[in-house]
Amino acid sequence: MTQVIQLYIETPLLRQARNLTESIINLAKVQGLTPEQFQSHLRAIDLLAREAHDLIVDAEFERDSRSDKGGKSKKGGGGF
C-alpha cells in the first residue's frame, strides 16, 4: 500500500493573519469593560480584522501569481 503525505507550508502572510485572528478572539473574550474600554476594544478589533483581511488577500494574490508562473492560466477568482 502506498502512503501519501501532504505537506502544507504556511506562508508568513497567513501565519501573521492567523496571529491577528487570535488577537481578535482574545480581545473579544475580555469582560467587565467600561463603555470607553469597550469602544476601544471594538476599534482595535476593527483595525486587526482589516489588517488580517488584507494579509489574506495578499497571500491569495501571491499564491495565484506563483501558480500563473508555472504556465497555468487562471480565470476568475479563487478561494482559500
PDB file of N, CA, C and O in Angstrom:
ATOM      1  N   MET A   1       0.843  -1.172   0.000  1.00  0.00           N
ATOM      2  CA  MET A   1       0.000   0.000   0.000  1.00  0.00           C
ATOM      3  C   MET A   1       0.896   1.246   0.000  1.00  0.00           C
ATOM      4  O   MET A   1       1.923   1.292   0.677  1.00  0.00           O
ATOM      5  N   THR A   2       0.490   2.228  -0.758  1.00  0.00           N
ATOM      6  CA  THR A   2       1.256   3.459  -0.875  1.00  0.00           C
ATOM      7  C   THR A   2       0.723   4.495   0.098  1.00  0.00           C
ATOM      8  O   THR A   2      -0.486   4.692   0.218  1.00  0.00           O
ATOM      9  N   GLN A   3       1.640   5.155   0.791  1.00  0.00           N
ATOM     10  CA  GLN A   3       1.252   6.236   1.687  1.00  0.00           C
ATOM     11  C   GLN A   3       1.456   7.565   0.983  1.00  0.00           C
ATOM     12  O   GLN A   3       2.454   7.777   0.294  1.00  0.00           O
ATOM     13  N   VAL A   4       0.497   8.449   1.169  1.00  0.00           N
ATOM     14  CA  VAL A   4       0.605   9.785   0.595  1.00  0.00           C
ATOM     15  C   VAL A   4       0.658  10.776   1.746  1.00  0.00           C
ATOM     16  O   VAL A   4      -0.202  10.774   2.626  1.00  0.00           O
ATOM     17  N   ILE A   5       1.663  11.608   1.726  1.00  0.00           N
ATOM     18  CA  ILE A   5       1.808  12.629   2.755  1.00  0.00           C
ATOM     19  C   ILE A   5       1.663  13.983   2.084  1.00  0.00           C
ATOM     20  O   ILE A   5       2.359  14.291   1.116  1.00  0.00           O
ATOM     21  N   GLN A   6       0.756  14.779   2.606  1.00  0.00           N
ATOM     22  CA  GLN A   6       0.555  16.111   2.061  1.00  0.00           C
ATOM     23  C   GLN A   6       1.263  17.106   2.977  1.00  0.00           C
ATOM     24  O   GLN A   6       1.005  17.152   4.180  1.00  0.00           O
ATOM     25  N   LEU A   7       2.138  17.885   2.404  1.00  0.00           N
ATOM     26  CA  LEU A   7       2.892  18.874   3.158  1.00  0.00           C
ATOM     27  C   LEU A   7       2.276  20.241   2.908  1.00  0.00           C
ATOM     28  O   LEU A   7       2.168  20.693   1.768  1.00  0.00           O
ATOM     29  N   TYR A   8       1.880  20.880   3.976  1.00  0.00           N
ATOM     30  CA  TYR A   8       1.302  22.214   3.876  1.00  0.00           C
ATOM     31  C   TYR A   8       2.303  23.193   4.468  1.00  0.00           C
ATOM     32  O   TYR A   8       2.621  23.132   5.655  1.00  0.00           O
ATOM     33  N   ILE A   9       2.789  24.085   3.640  1.00  0.00           N
ATOM     34  CA  ILE A   9       3.738  25.092   4.092  1.00  0.00           C
ATOM     35  C   ILE A   9       2.981  26.409   4.218  1.00  0.00           C
ATOM     36  O   ILE A   9       2.492  26.968   3.237  1.00  0.00           O
ATOM     37  N   GLU A  10       2.902  26.879   5.447  1.00  0.00           N
ATOM     38  CA  GLU A  10       2.181  28.117   5.703  1.00  0.00           C
ATOM     39  C   GLU A  10       3.062  29.302   5.335  1.00  0.00           C
ATOM     40  O   GLU A  10       4.228  29.367   5.724  1.00  0.00           O
ATOM     41  N   THR A  11       2.497  30.228   4.587  1.00  0.00           N
ATOM     42  CA  THR A  11       3.260  31.409   4.213  1.00  0.00           C
ATOM     43  C   THR A  11       3.314  32.364   5.398  1.00  0.00           C
ATOM     44  O   THR A  11       2.446  32.325   6.269  1.00  0.00           O
ATOM     45  N   PRO A  12       4.327  33.217   5.434  1.00  0.00           N
ATOM     46  CA  PRO A  12       4.407  34.198   6.521  1.00  0.00           C
ATOM     47  C   PRO A  12       3.173  35.094   6.594  1.00  0.00           C
ATOM     48  O   PRO A  12       2.762  35.504   7.680  1.00  0.00           O
ATOM     49  N   LEU A  13       2.585  35.397   5.443  1.00  0.00           N
ATOM     50  CA  LEU A  13       1.387  36.238   5.440  1.00  0.00           C
ATOM     51  C   LEU A  13       0.229  35.547   6.148  1.00  0.00           C
ATOM     52  O   LEU A  13      -0.485  36.175   6.930  1.00  0.00           O
ATOM     53  N   LEU A  14       0.039  34.263   5.880  1.00  0.00           N
ATOM     54  CA  LEU A  14      -1.053  33.543   6.535  1.00  0.00           C
ATOM     55  C   LEU A  14      -0.781  33.347   8.020  1.00  0.00           C
ATOM     56  O   LEU A  14      -1.707  33.387   8.830  1.00  0.00           O
ATOM     57  N   ARG A  15       0.469  33.137   8.380  1.00  0.00           N
ATOM     58  CA  ARG A  15       0.828  33.000   9.786  1.00  0.00           C
ATOM     59  C   ARG A  15       0.525  34.301  10.530  1.00  0.00           C
ATOM     60  O   ARG A  15       0.006  34.285  11.646  1.00  0.00           O
ATOM     61  N   GLN A  16       0.853  35.407   9.906  1.00  0.00           N
ATOM     62  CA  GLN A  16       0.590  36.709  10.515  1.00  0.00           C
ATOM     63  C   GLN A  16      -0.917  36.961  10.624  1.00  0.00           C
ATOM     64  O   GLN A  16      -1.382  37.498  11.628  1.00  0.00           O
ATOM     65  N   ALA A  17      -1.677  36.577   9.601  1.00  0.00           N
ATOM     66  CA  ALA A  17      -3.135  36.731   9.638  1.00  0.00           C
ATOM     67  C   ALA A  17      -3.736  35.870  10.744  1.00  0.00           C
ATOM     68  O   ALA A  17      -4.670  36.296  11.423  1.00  0.00           O
ATOM     69  N   ARG A  18      -3.208  34.666  10.927  1.00  0.00           N
ATOM     70  CA  ARG A  18      -3.708  33.800  11.989  1.00  0.00           C
ATOM     71  C   ARG A  18      -3.414  34.397  13.360  1.00  0.00           C
ATOM     72  O   ARG A  18      -4.250  34.333  14.262  1.00  0.00           O
ATOM     73  N   ASN A  19      -2.231  34.975  13.516  1.00  0.00           N
ATOM     74  CA  ASN A  19      -1.894  35.615  14.784  1.00  0.00           C
ATOM     75  C   ASN A  19      -2.812  36.806  15.072  1.00  0.00           C
ATOM     76  O   ASN A  19      -3.217  37.018  16.215  1.00  0.00           O
ATOM     77  N   LEU A  20      -3.133  37.571  14.050  1.00  0.00           N
ATOM     78  CA  LEU A  20      -4.062  38.683  14.234  1.00  0.00           C
ATOM     79  C   LEU A  20      -5.450  38.176  14.617  1.00  0.00           C
ATOM     80  O   LEU A  20      -6.128  38.775  15.451  1.00  0.00           O
ATOM     81  N   THR A  21      -5.863  37.078  14.007  1.00  0.00           N
ATOM     82  CA  THR A  21      -7.159  36.488  14.332  1.00  0.00           C
ATOM     83  C   THR A  21      -7.206  36.034  15.790  1.00  0.00           C
ATOM     84  O   THR A  21      -8.215  36.217  16.470  1.00  0.00           O
ATOM     85  N   GLU A  22      -6.123  35.448  16.260  1.00  0.00           N
ATOM     86  CA  GLU A  22      -6.058  35.043  17.669  1.00  0.00           C
ATOM     87  C   GLU A  22      -6.130  36.258  18.584  1.00  0.00           C
ATOM     88  O   GLU A  22      -6.741  36.191  19.650  1.00  0.00           O
ATOM     89  N   SER A  23      -5.519  37.360  18.185  1.00  0.00           N
ATOM     90  CA  SER A  23      -5.591  38.589  18.972  1.00  0.00           C
ATOM     91  C   SER A  23      -7.022  39.124  19.023  1.00  0.00           C
ATOM     92  O   SER A  23      -7.483  39.596  20.063  1.00  0.00           O
ATOM     93  N   ILE A  24      -7.711  39.044  17.898  1.00  0.00           N
ATOM     94  CA  ILE A  24      -9.110  39.482  17.849  1.00  0.00           C
ATOM     95  C   ILE A  24      -9.949  38.648  18.807  1.00  0.00           C
ATOM     96  O   ILE A  24     -10.770  39.189  19.548  1.00  0.00           O
ATOM     97  N   ILE A  25      -9.749  37.345  18.795  1.00  0.00           N
ATOM     98  CA  ILE A  25     -10.501  36.455  19.680  1.00  0.00           C
ATOM     99  C   ILE A  25     -10.225  36.793  21.143  1.00  0.00           C
ATOM    100  O   ILE A  25     -11.148  36.832  21.957  1.00  0.00           O
ATOM    101  N   ASN A  26      -8.959  37.036  21.477  1.00  0.00           N
ATOM    102  CA  ASN A  26      -8.613  37.385  22.852  1.00  0.00           C
ATOM    103  C   ASN A  26      -9.255  38.707  23.276  1.00  0.00           C
ATOM    104  O   ASN A  26      -9.729  38.831  24.405  1.00  0.00           O
ATOM    105  N   LEU A  27      -9.273  39.684  22.383  1.00  0.00           N
ATOM    106  CA  LEU A  27      -9.918  40.958  22.710  1.00  0.00           C
ATOM    107  C   LEU A  27     -11.424  40.782  22.895  1.00  0.00           C
ATOM    108  O   LEU A  27     -12.030  41.427  23.751  1.00  0.00           O
ATOM    109  N   ALA A  28     -12.016  39.918  22.098  1.00  0.00           N
ATOM    110  CA  ALA A  28     -13.467  39.708  22.182  1.00  0.00           C
ATOM    111  C   ALA A  28     -13.879  38.987  23.461  1.00  0.00           C
ATOM    112  O   ALA A  28     -15.026  39.099  23.895  1.00  0.00           O
ATOM    113  N   LYS A  29     -12.959  38.253  24.063  1.00  0.00           N
ATOM    114  CA  LYS A  29     -13.281  37.491  25.274  1.00  0.00           C
ATOM    115  C   LYS A  29     -13.233  38.326  26.560  1.00  0.00           C
ATOM    116  O   LYS A  29     -13.736  37.895  27.598  1.00  0.00           O
ATOM    117  N   VAL A  30     -12.634  39.509  26.495  1.00  0.00           N
ATOM    118  CA  VAL A  30     -12.479  40.337  27.689  1.00  0.00           C
ATOM    119  C   VAL A  30     -13.854  40.782  28.182  1.00  0.00           C
ATOM    120  O   VAL A  30     -14.696  41.227  27.402  1.00  0.00           O
ATOM    121  N   GLN A  31     -14.062  40.651  29.494  1.00  0.00           N
ATOM    122  CA  GLN A  31     -15.346  41.023  30.091  1.00  0.00           C
ATOM    123  C   GLN A  31     -15.149  42.119  31.123  1.00  0.00           C
ATOM    124  O   GLN A  31     -14.025  42.395  31.541  1.00  0.00           O
ATOM    125  N   GLY A  32     -16.241  42.741  31.528  1.00  0.00           N
ATOM    126  CA  GLY A  32     -16.218  43.736  32.589  1.00  0.00           C
ATOM    127  C   GLY A  32     -15.585  45.050  32.181  1.00  0.00           C
ATOM    128  O   GLY A  32     -14.917  45.699  32.986  1.00  0.00           O
ATOM    129  N   LEU A  33     -15.787  45.439  30.953  1.00  0.00           N
ATOM    130  CA  LEU A  33     -15.190  46.682  30.461  1.00  0.00           C
ATOM    131  C   LEU A  33     -16.139  47.856  30.681  1.00  0.00           C
ATOM    132  O   LEU A  33     -17.360  47.703  30.657  1.00  0.00           O
ATOM    133  N   THR A  34     -15.552  49.022  30.894  1.00  0.00           N
ATOM    134  CA  THR A  34     -16.350  50.240  30.916  1.00  0.00           C
ATOM    135  C   THR A  34     -16.755  50.544  29.475  1.00  0.00           C
ATOM    136  O   THR A  34     -16.168  49.994  28.543  1.00  0.00           O
ATOM    137  N   PRO A  35     -17.738  51.403  29.281  1.00  0.00           N
ATOM    138  CA  PRO A  35     -18.124  51.743  27.906  1.00  0.00           C
ATOM    139  C   PRO A  35     -16.956  52.278  27.067  1.00  0.00           C
ATOM    140  O   PRO A  35     -16.856  51.977  25.877  1.00  0.00           O
ATOM    141  N   GLU A  36     -16.078  53.067  27.685  1.00  0.00           N
ATOM    142  CA  GLU A  36     -14.930  53.607  26.955  1.00  0.00           C
ATOM    143  C   GLU A  36     -13.954  52.489  26.568  1.00  0.00           C
ATOM    144  O   GLU A  36     -13.429  52.464  25.455  1.00  0.00           O
ATOM    145  N   GLN A  37     -13.724  51.573  27.501  1.00  0.00           N
ATOM    146  CA  GLN A  37     -12.835  50.448  27.203  1.00  0.00           C
ATOM    147  C   GLN A  37     -13.437  49.548  26.129  1.00  0.00           C
ATOM    148  O   GLN A  37     -12.733  49.059  25.245  1.00  0.00           O
ATOM    149  N   PHE A  38     -14.743  49.337  26.216  1.00  0.00           N
ATOM    150  CA  PHE A  38     -15.433  48.520  25.221  1.00  0.00           C
ATOM    151  C   PHE A  38     -15.289  49.143  23.834  1.00  0.00           C
ATOM    152  O   PHE A  38     -15.020  48.446  22.855  1.00  0.00           O
ATOM    153  N   GLN A  39     -15.469  50.459  23.763  1.00  0.00           N
ATOM    154  CA  GLN A  39     -15.332  51.165  22.476  1.00  0.00           C
ATOM    155  C   GLN A  39     -13.909  51.033  21.943  1.00  0.00           C
ATOM    156  O   GLN A  39     -13.712  50.835  20.744  1.00  0.00           O
ATOM    157  N   SER A  40     -12.928  51.139  22.815  1.00  0.00           N
ATOM    158  CA  SER A  40     -11.529  50.980  22.400  1.00  0.00           C
ATOM    159  C   SER A  40     -11.262  49.575  21.882  1.00  0.00           C
ATOM    160  O   SER A  40     -10.549  49.392  20.895  1.00  0.00           O
ATOM    161  N   HIS A  41     -11.842  48.578  22.556  1.00  0.00           N
ATOM    162  CA  HIS A  41     -11.680  47.196  22.107  1.00  0.00           C
ATOM    163  C   HIS A  41     -12.313  46.995  20.731  1.00  0.00           C
ATOM    164  O   HIS A  41     -11.749  46.310  19.877  1.00  0.00           O
ATOM    165  N   LEU A  42     -13.478  47.592  20.520  1.00  0.00           N
ATOM    166  CA  LEU A  42     -14.125  47.472  19.210  1.00  0.00           C
ATOM    167  C   LEU A  42     -13.268  48.098  18.114  1.00  0.00           C
ATOM    168  O   LEU A  42     -13.141  47.541  17.023  1.00  0.00           O
ATOM    169  N   ARG A  43     -12.687  49.248  18.406  1.00  0.00           N
ATOM    170  CA  ARG A  43     -11.811  49.886  17.417  1.00  0.00           C
ATOM    171  C   ARG A  43     -10.599  49.010  17.116  1.00  0.00           C
ATOM    172  O   ARG A  43     -10.204  48.860  15.959  1.00  0.00           O
ATOM    173  N   ALA A  44     -10.015  48.436  18.158  1.00  0.00           N
ATOM    174  CA  ALA A  44      -8.850  47.567  17.960  1.00  0.00           C
ATOM    175  C   ALA A  44      -9.219  46.325  17.155  1.00  0.00           C
ATOM    176  O   ALA A  44      -8.470  45.905  16.273  1.00  0.00           O
ATOM    177  N   ILE A  45     -10.374  45.741  17.460  1.00  0.00           N
ATOM    178  CA  ILE A  45     -10.841  44.562  16.716  1.00  0.00           C
ATOM    179  C   ILE A  45     -11.057  44.919  15.250  1.00  0.00           C
ATOM    180  O   ILE A  45     -10.682  44.154  14.362  1.00  0.00           O
ATOM    181  N   ASP A  46     -11.657  46.071  14.996  1.00  0.00           N
ATOM    182  CA  ASP A  46     -11.884  46.514  13.617  1.00  0.00           C
ATOM    183  C   ASP A  46     -10.565  46.675  12.876  1.00  0.00           C
ATOM    184  O   ASP A  46     -10.427  46.222  11.740  1.00  0.00           O
ATOM    185  N   LEU A  47      -9.606  47.314  13.511  1.00  0.00           N
ATOM    186  CA  LEU A  47      -8.296  47.522  12.901  1.00  0.00           C
ATOM    187  C   LEU A  47      -7.601  46.195  12.606  1.00  0.00           C
ATOM    188  O   LEU A  47      -7.069  45.997  11.513  1.00  0.00           O
ATOM    189  N   LEU A  48      -7.608  45.290  13.579  1.00  0.00           N
ATOM    190  CA  LEU A  48      -6.960  43.987  13.396  1.00  0.00           C
ATOM    191  C   LEU A  48      -7.659  43.163  12.317  1.00  0.00           C
ATOM    192  O   LEU A  48      -7.004  42.477  11.532  1.00  0.00           O
ATOM    193  N   ALA A  49      -8.985  43.233  12.281  1.00  0.00           N
ATOM    194  CA  ALA A  49      -9.733  42.468  11.273  1.00  0.00           C
ATOM    195  C   ALA A  49      -9.426  42.974   9.865  1.00  0.00           C
ATOM    196  O   ALA A  49      -9.278  42.182   8.934  1.00  0.00           O
ATOM    197  N   ARG A  50      -9.332  44.270   9.717  1.00  0.00           N
ATOM    198  CA  ARG A  50      -8.999  44.831   8.397  1.00  0.00           C
ATOM    199  C   ARG A  50      -7.593  44.407   7.963  1.00  0.00           C
ATOM    200  O   ARG A  50      -7.367  44.057   6.805  1.00  0.00           O
ATOM    201  N   GLU A  51      -6.657  44.446   8.910  1.00  0.00           N
ATOM    202  CA  GLU A  51      -5.285  44.052   8.594  1.00  0.00           C
ATOM    203  C   GLU A  51      -5.212  42.561   8.245  1.00  0.00           C
ATOM    204  O   GLU A  51      -4.520  42.175   7.303  1.00  0.00           O
ATOM    205  N   ALA A  52      -5.925  41.731   9.002  1.00  0.00           N
ATOM    206  CA  ALA A  52      -5.944  40.298   8.718  1.00  0.00           C
ATOM    207  C   ALA A  52      -6.528  40.033   7.335  1.00  0.00           C
ATOM    208  O   ALA A  52      -6.017  39.197   6.590  1.00  0.00           O
ATOM    209  N   HIS A  53      -7.588  40.738   6.997  1.00  0.00           N
ATOM    210  CA  HIS A  53      -8.201  40.585   5.679  1.00  0.00           C
ATOM    211  C   HIS A  53      -7.208  40.945   4.581  1.00  0.00           C
ATOM    212  O   HIS A  53      -7.076  40.218   3.596  1.00  0.00           O
ATOM    213  N   ASP A  54      -6.516  42.057   4.747  1.00  0.00           N
ATOM    214  CA  ASP A  54      -5.530  42.479   3.739  1.00  0.00           C
ATOM    215  C   ASP A  54      -4.426  41.437   3.580  1.00  0.00           C
ATOM    216  O   ASP A  54      -3.982  41.160   2.466  1.00  0.00           O
ATOM    217  N   LEU A  55      -3.987  40.863   4.694  1.00  0.00           N
ATOM    218  CA  LEU A  55      -2.935  39.845   4.621  1.00  0.00           C
ATOM    219  C   LEU A  55      -3.420  38.598   3.882  1.00  0.00           C
ATOM    220  O   LEU A  55      -2.675  38.012   3.096  1.00  0.00           O
ATOM    221  N   ILE A  56      -4.653  38.198   4.128  1.00  0.00           N
ATOM    222  CA  ILE A  56      -5.205  37.021   3.453  1.00  0.00           C
ATOM    223  C   ILE A  56      -5.334  37.282   1.950  1.00  0.00           C
ATOM    224  O   ILE A  56      -5.018  36.415   1.134  1.00  0.00           O
ATOM    225  N   VAL A  57      -5.794  38.469   1.594  1.00  0.00           N
ATOM    226  CA  VAL A  57      -5.904  38.815   0.173  1.00  0.00           C
ATOM    227  C   VAL A  57      -4.524  38.826  -0.469  1.00  0.00           C
ATOM    228  O   VAL A  57      -4.355  38.327  -1.582  1.00  0.00           O
ATOM    229  N   ASP A  58      -3.532  39.392   0.222  1.00  0.00           N
ATOM    230  CA  ASP A  58      -2.167  39.406  -0.306  1.00  0.00           C
ATOM    231  C   ASP A  58      -1.625  37.985  -0.485  1.00  0.00           C
ATOM    232  O   ASP A  58      -0.965  37.691  -1.482  1.00  0.00           O
ATOM    233  N   ALA A  59      -1.903  37.108   0.481  1.00  0.00           N
ATOM    234  CA  ALA A  59      -1.437  35.725   0.391  1.00  0.00           C
ATOM    235  C   ALA A  59      -2.097  35.008  -0.784  1.00  0.00           C
ATOM    236  O   ALA A  59      -1.453  34.226  -1.485  1.00  0.00           O
ATOM    237  N   GLU A  60      -3.382  35.279  -0.994  1.00  0.00           N
ATOM    238  CA  GLU A  60      -4.084  34.659  -2.115  1.00  0.00           C
ATOM    239  C   GLU A  60      -3.514  35.157  -3.442  1.00  0.00           C
ATOM    240  O   GLU A  60      -3.327  34.373  -4.372  1.00  0.00           O
ATOM    241  N   PHE A  61      -3.243  36.441  -3.528  1.00  0.00           N
ATOM    242  CA  PHE A  61      -2.648  37.008  -4.737  1.00  0.00           C
ATOM    243  C   PHE A  61      -1.269  36.405  -4.992  1.00  0.00           C
ATOM    244  O   PHE A  61      -0.922  36.066  -6.123  1.00  0.00           O
ATOM    245  N   GLU A  62      -0.493  36.281  -3.919  1.00  0.00           N
ATOM    246  CA  GLU A  62       0.843  35.691  -4.030  1.00  0.00           C
ATOM    247  C   GLU A  62       0.760  34.244  -4.521  1.00  0.00           C
ATOM    248  O   GLU A  62       1.540  33.828  -5.378  1.00  0.00           O
ATOM    249  N   ARG A  63      -0.182  33.488  -3.977  1.00  0.00           N
ATOM    250  CA  ARG A  63      -0.359  32.090  -4.388  1.00  0.00           C
ATOM    251  C   ARG A  63      -0.776  32.006  -5.850  1.00  0.00           C
ATOM    252  O   ARG A  63      -0.261  31.180  -6.603  1.00  0.00           O
ATOM    253  N   ASP A  64      -1.715  32.867  -6.251  1.00  0.00           N
ATOM    254  CA  ASP A  64      -2.180  32.852  -7.634  1.00  0.00           C
ATOM    255  C   ASP A  64      -1.079  33.252  -8.602  1.00  0.00           C
ATOM    256  O   ASP A  64      -0.975  32.686  -9.691  1.00  0.00           O
ATOM    257  N   SER A  65      -0.259  34.220  -8.220  1.00  0.00           N
ATOM    258  CA  SER A  65       0.815  34.652  -9.117  1.00  0.00           C
ATOM    259  C   SER A  65       1.879  33.563  -9.243  1.00  0.00           C
ATOM    260  O   SER A  65       2.496  33.425 -10.299  1.00  0.00           O
ATOM    261  N   ARG A  66       2.101  32.791  -8.184  1.00  0.00           N
ATOM    262  CA  ARG A  66       3.048  31.673  -8.283  1.00  0.00           C
ATOM    263  C   ARG A  66       2.517  30.597  -9.212  1.00  0.00           C
ATOM    264  O   ARG A  66       3.276  30.028  -9.998  1.00  0.00           O
ATOM    265  N   SER A  67       1.221  30.310  -9.134  1.00  0.00           N
ATOM    266  CA  SER A  67       0.667  29.265  -9.996  1.00  0.00           C
ATOM    267  C   SER A  67       0.631  29.733 -11.452  1.00  0.00           C
ATOM    268  O   SER A  67       0.753  28.914 -12.363  1.00  0.00           O
ATOM    269  N   ASP A  68       0.468  31.029 -11.681  1.00  0.00           N
ATOM    270  CA  ASP A  68       0.494  31.546 -13.046  1.00  0.00           C
ATOM    271  C   ASP A  68       1.884  31.447 -13.646  1.00  0.00           C
ATOM    272  O   ASP A  68       2.013  31.259 -14.856  1.00  0.00           O
ATOM    273  N   LYS A  69       2.910  31.565 -12.849  1.00  0.00           N
ATOM    274  CA  LYS A  69       4.286  31.455 -13.347  1.00  0.00           C
ATOM    275  C   LYS A  69       4.596  30.032 -13.801  1.00  0.00           C
ATOM    276  O   LYS A  69       5.517  29.819 -14.590  1.00  0.00           O
ATOM    277  N   GLY A  70       3.844  29.070 -13.313  1.00  0.00           N
ATOM    278  CA  GLY A  70       4.063  27.682 -13.687  1.00  0.00           C
ATOM    279  C   GLY A  70       3.478  27.332 -15.037  1.00  0.00           C
ATOM    280  O   GLY A  70       3.484  26.164 -15.428  1.00  0.00           O
ATOM    281  N   GLY A  71       2.966  28.333 -15.768  1.00  0.00           N
ATOM    282  CA  GLY A  71       2.441  28.083 -17.097  1.00  0.00           C
ATOM    283  C   GLY A  71       0.951  27.833 -17.113  1.00  0.00           C
ATOM    284  O   GLY A  71       0.375  27.557 -18.165  1.00  0.00           O
ATOM    285  N   LYS A  72       0.337  27.925 -15.980  1.00  0.00           N
ATOM    286  CA  LYS A  72      -1.107  27.723 -15.916  1.00  0.00           C
ATOM    287  C   LYS A  72      -1.789  29.082 -15.982  1.00  0.00           C
ATOM    288  O   LYS A  72      -1.332  30.048 -15.372  1.00  0.00           O
ATOM    289  N   SER A  73      -2.869  29.145 -16.716  1.00  0.00           N
ATOM    290  CA  SER A  73      -3.637  30.379 -16.713  1.00  0.00           C
ATOM    291  C   SER A  73      -4.873  30.148 -15.887  1.00  0.00           C
ATOM    292  O   SER A  73      -5.470  29.072 -15.924  1.00  0.00           O
ATOM    293  N   LYS A  74      -5.253  31.151 -15.149  1.00  0.00           N
ATOM    294  CA  LYS A  74      -6.388  31.018 -14.255  1.00  0.00           C
ATOM    295  C   LYS A  74      -7.373  32.142 -14.547  1.00  0.00           C
ATOM    296  O   LYS A  74      -7.002  33.315 -14.605  1.00  0.00           O
ATOM    297  N   LYS A  75      -8.614  31.769 -14.726  1.00  0.00           N
ATOM    298  CA  LYS A  75      -9.648  32.766 -14.961  1.00  0.00           C
ATOM    299  C   LYS A  75     -10.506  32.864 -13.724  1.00  0.00           C
ATOM    300  O   LYS A  75     -10.821  31.857 -13.090  1.00  0.00           O
ATOM    301  N   GLY A  76     -10.878  34.067 -13.387  1.00  0.00           N
ATOM    302  CA  GLY A  76     -11.746  34.279 -12.230  1.00  0.00           C
ATOM    303  C   GLY A  76     -10.984  34.204 -10.928  1.00  0.00           C
ATOM    304  O   GLY A  76      -9.777  33.963 -10.907  1.00  0.00           O
ATOM    305  N   GLY A  77     -11.704  34.412  -9.848  1.00  0.00           N
ATOM    306  CA  GLY A  77     -11.072  34.393  -8.520  1.00  0.00           C
ATOM    307  C   GLY A  77     -11.235  33.041  -7.881  1.00  0.00           C
ATOM    308  O   GLY A  77     -12.124  32.266  -8.232  1.00  0.00           O
ATOM    309  N   GLY A  78     -10.376  32.777  -6.955  1.00  0.00           N
ATOM    310  CA  GLY A  78     -10.448  31.523  -6.223  1.00  0.00           C
ATOM    311  C   GLY A  78     -10.481  31.789  -4.754  1.00  0.00           C
ATOM    312  O   GLY A  78     -10.148  32.889  -4.313  1.00  0.00           O
ATOM    313  N   GLY A  79     -10.867  30.825  -4.000  1.00  0.00           N
ATOM    314  CA  GLY A  79     -10.909  30.976  -2.548  1.00  0.00           C
ATOM    315  C   GLY A  79      -9.875  30.111  -1.897  1.00  0.00           C
ATOM    316  O   GLY A  79      -9.259  29.260  -2.538  1.00  0.00           O
ATOM    317  N   PHE A  80      -9.687  30.332  -0.625  1.00  0.00           N
ATOM    318  CA  PHE A  80      -8.738  29.521   0.131  1.00  0.00           C
ATOM    319  C   PHE A  80      -9.385  28.233   0.541  1.00  0.00           C
ATOM    320  O   PHE A  80      -8.749  27.403   1.192  1.00  0.00           O
TER     321      PHE A  80
END
